[in-house]
Amino acid sequence: MIIISELEAVEKFCSNRNILFNYSFRGSKYAAYRLKPDDSRVIRLDNDYYVISATLYLMIRRYLVAFRKGDGSAETLLHL
């Protein structure tokens, strides 16, 4: 079993679907929430916090929940 980081898994998930994983900020939780515009969401991947668009958040949310629960391998999760 290959262990990959949450960031690598999300980037692979997005690239397989031709979705750009763009974030406007990467850093601490406090700074992410302070710098977050109204139309964006904050998401934790590994030990960093990312400010991403609300649309992107909705697209990767289910995948990330399943990935964190360990519901199958990363390859299986790519088919969500």
Beta strands, then each sheet from edge to edge (+ up, - down):
strand 1: 25-27
strand 2: 40-45
strand 3: 48-53
sheet 1: 1+ 3- 2+
end
